[in-house]
């Protein structure tokens, strides 16, 4: 299958659009993505360790703060990310809104797939997606975040904050 990069920087294909951030430290309250124009369904939310080896026992939890309403977490807090090496993956499995992200240290390779209980995604309103980092921020470890999403209305966009 051919993947097309659209003129606005999105990747078209694979059952949705993909928005990716640059690499950055994990810091509580950081806006990671901005959703505009309507709601989306997120099929994948994956964080790759770019620079690893941080000894901070940080944890990662995701939240959506819609333009209407208040912030709502849509994952539990991960286990400690201490000493996760480059190539490590932290991803949401979307079993429930309180399920902790899965951590793998497999040099960039991990099994993925939708869960039977949710159909493999979470619905998010227009607004911002932020991270809560327990016992953080990370001091040296950087992560890139990738979101595969499907718009639920015409004209919806998702942009990376960094």
C-alpha positions in Angstrom: 0.0 0.0 0.0 1.2 3.5 -0.8 1.3 6.0 2.0 0.7 9.6 1.0 1.9 12.6 2.9 -0.7 15.3 2.5 0.2 18.9 2.0 -0.7 19.7 5.6 1.8 17.1 7.0 -0.6 14.2 7.7 0.0 10.7 6.7 -2.9 9.4 4.7 -3.6 5.6 4.8 -3.6 2.7 7.2 -7.2 3.3 8.2 -6.8 6.9 9.3 -4.6 9.9 9.5 -1.4 10.0 11.5 0.0 13.0 13.4 3.5 12.8 14.9 5.4 15.0 17.3 9.1 15.8 17.5 11.2 14.3 20.3 10.9 15.9 23.8 11.2 15.2 27.5 8.1 14.0 29.3 6.7 16.9 31.3 3.4 17.1 33.2 0.8 19.3 31.6 2.5 19.4 28.2 0.0 19.8 25.3 1.0 17.1 22.8 -1.8 17.4 20.2 -4.5 19.9 19.4 -7.8 18.7 17.8 -9.7 21.3 15.9 -13.0 21.3 13.9 -14.8 18.4 15.6 -14.3 15.1 17.4 -12.0 12.2 16.4 -11.6 8.5 17.1 -8.1 7.6 18.1 -7.1 4.1 17.0 -3.4 4.2 18.2 -1.5 6.4 20.6 2.2 5.3 20.7 5.3 6.9 22.3 8.7 5.8 21.1 11.8 6.3 23.2 14.3 8.3 21.2 17.0 8.9 23.9 16.7 6.4 26.7 18.4 5.6 29.9 16.7 8.1 32.2 16.8 7.0 35.8 13.7 9.0 36.8 10.8 6.7 37.8 8.4 8.7 35.6 4.9 7.4 34.7 2.8 8.5 31.7 -1.0 9.1 31.7 -3.1 10.7 28.9 -5.9 13.3 29.2 -8.2 15.1 26.8 -9.4 18.6 27.5 -12.2 19.5 25.2 -13.3 23.0 24.2 -16.6 22.1 25.8 -16.4 20.5 29.3 -13.4 19.7 31.4 -10.3 17.5 31.2 -10.8 13.8 31.3 -8.1 11.1 31.5 -8.4 8.4 28.9 -5.6 6.1 30.2 -4.3 5.0 33.5 -0.8 5.8 34.6 1.9 3.5 33.1 4.4 1.6 35.2 7.7 3.3 35.8 9.6 4.3 32.6 12.9 4.4 34.4 15.9 3.1 32.4 13.7 2.4 29.3 16.2 2.3 26.4 16.0 3.9 23.0 13.6 1.9 20.9 11.3 1.3 23.8 7.5 1.7 23.2 4.7 2.9 25.4 1.3 2.5 23.9 -2.4 2.7 24.8 -4.5 -0.4 24.4 -7.8 1.4 25.1 -9.4 -1.5 27.1 -10.9 1.1 29.5 -10.4 4.7 30.2 -8.3 3.7 33.2 -6.1 1.0 31.6 -2.4 1.8 32.0 -0.3 2.2 28.8 1.7 -0.9 27.9 5.5 -0.7 28.1 7.7 -2.8 25.9 11.5 -2.9 25.5 11.7 -4.6 22.1 13.8 -2.2 20.0 10.8 -0.6 18.3 8.8 -3.8 17.8 5.5 -4.6 19.6 2.3 -6.4 18.9 -0.7 -4.2 18.3 -4.4 -4.6 17.7 -7.8 -3.5 18.8 -9.2 -4.9 22.0 -12.5 -6.7 21.8 -14.1 -4.6 24.5 -13.8 -1.3 22.8 -13.2 -1.9 19.1 -9.7 -0.4 19.5 -10.0 3.2 20.1 -11.2 6.2 22.1 -13.4 9.1 21.0 -12.0 12.6 21.8 -13.6 16.0 21.4 -12.0 19.1 19.8 -9.5 20.5 22.3 -6.1 19.4 23.5 -4.5 16.1 24.4 -2.0 16.4 27.3 0.2 14.2 29.3 0.5 13.8 33.1 3.9 12.6 34.1 4.1 11.2 37.7 7.4 11.5 39.5 8.7 13.4 36.5 9.7 15.1 34.4 12.2 12.9 32.6 15.6 14.4 32.8 17.3 13.0 29.7 14.9 10.6 28.1 13.0 11.9 25.1 10.0 10.5 23.4 8.2 11.0 20.0 4.4 10.5 20.1 2.3 9.2 17.2 -1.5 9.3 17.0 -3.5 7.4 14.3 -6.9 8.9 14.1 -10.1 9.1 12.1 -12.1 12.4 11.8 -15.8 12.2 12.7 -16.6 15.4 10.9 -15.5 17.2 7.8 -12.5 19.6 8.2 -11.2 18.1 11.4 -7.4 18.5 12.0 -5.0 17.2 14.6 -1.7 19.1 14.9 1.4 18.2 17.0 2.3 20.8 19.6 6.1 20.2 19.1 
